[in-house]
Amino acid sequence: MNDKYITVTQLTRYIKYKIDNDGNLNEVFLKGEISNFKAHSRGHFYFTLKDENSRINAIMFASNTRGIKFTPQDGMKVMVTGRISVFEATGQYQIYVNEMIEDGIGNLYIAYEQLKKKLEEEGLFDPSKKKKIPKIPKKIGVVTAPTGAAIKDIISTIKRRWPLTEIYLFPALVQGEDAKEDIARQIKRAEDYDLDTLIVGRGGGSIEDLWAFNEEIVARAIYDCSIPVISAVGHEVDFTIADFVADLRAPTPTGAAEMAVPQMSDVYQYLGQLNIRLNKVMINKVSQYQERLNSIMSRNIMKNPMVIYQTKEMIFDNLLERLKHSTIDLIHLKSKKLVELKSSYILKSPFKLLDNKANKYLQLVGKLETLSPLLTLKRGYTMAKVDGKVINSMKKIKRGDSITISFYDGDVDAKVV
């Protein structure tokens, strides 16, 4: 009965034998889009070739890769020639590529480059607008899938390095059509939790798996977020739009956790160094003040403080003596001036000064009377006026003018004929 059953290995070898001996599969010409591309350190290429509905694993050995004149990358469309065979360890069939040429760039790659250029021109990648990541955060948020290696690695790394930090998980879809809206929504929700840092990302995968982090809605949600954001998408070789917009890019989710929190031992070491420096500064300060105190105490003034009083007392005595002499001199000067004033003829005969002033007044009055026009009129002279103005020449009047003639004792109106 058991003779009817064969092993998995036997079946796989049979299928491999059939495929290897099928002439139609020994030289196959395929075209498709590269996905999940990896270049091995030994020169081999491992990637997936896909179209809209199917995919096939592909390997190109180093002996064949040397002839390629371009650098393969995810999203590129290529045409390959190779043979189909089965890899016995996994039972999967794959193509062993001998030749590969470019067939244009895939739609995803084009969309990636277009959005990258657009957002860069808008300034979303500007380094000057990046927020600083706190060195010792109290609360960290993580936007990622609630299950999987990424969240486990982040939590374990943070707890190992800095267990004082609280971790808030904002579970989100990280793959598929609805992932972009979910990621953007959780980033916005995280702003209500007073977080110090926000990690946004997921584990590795193909370009299609990571595509949600190349969507514009996610990029703008990261840029508009008030919390400093660390992007942690895929592996070190994977670059997404989210990486360029975020305040800091981590090569992996584990790397993001390491960047987000300090290492406990490093903090202890740093505090130890600060303690040593503080002690040195305190010792130096105490030493400086001790030297200053000793210098002050060694001064003569401190040994004989009465010197200060004696010096000030001598200065005071000198000033007091000068004040006395100044006062005596001032009194003597004022007394002398008083004597001079008392002996002045003005004080002795004040009416004589008044007589002199009266005589001088009478002299001035006499001079005024001599010069007065009224006195001239009194001697028989007259003064002619026209419209109130004095006429000193007959040429200034004409026949028919009305004039006023002023005498000593009055005026007479007249008319020139």
Buried (B, 14 or more C-beta within 10 A) or exposed (E): EEEEEEEEEEEBBEBBEEBEEEEEBEEBEBEBBBBBBEBEEEEBBBBBBBEEEEBBBBBBBEEBBEEBEEEBBBBBBBBBBBBBBBBEEEEEBBBBBBBBEEBEBBEBBEBBEEBBEEBBEEEBBEEEEBBEBBEEBEBBBBBBBEEEEBBEBBBEBBBEBBEEBEBBBBBBBBBEEEBBBBBBBBBEEBBEEEBBBBBBBBBBBBBBBBBBBBBBBBBBBBBEBEBBBBBBBBBEEBBBBBBBBBBBBBBBBBBBBBBBBBEEEEBEEEEEEEEEEEEEEEEEEEEEEEEEEEEEEEEEEEEEEEEEEEEEEEEEEEEEEEEEEEEEEEEEEEEEEEEEEEEEEEEEEEEEEEEEEEEEEEEEEEEEEEEEEEEBBEEEEEBBEBEEEEBEEEEEBEEEEEBBBBEEEEEEEEEEE
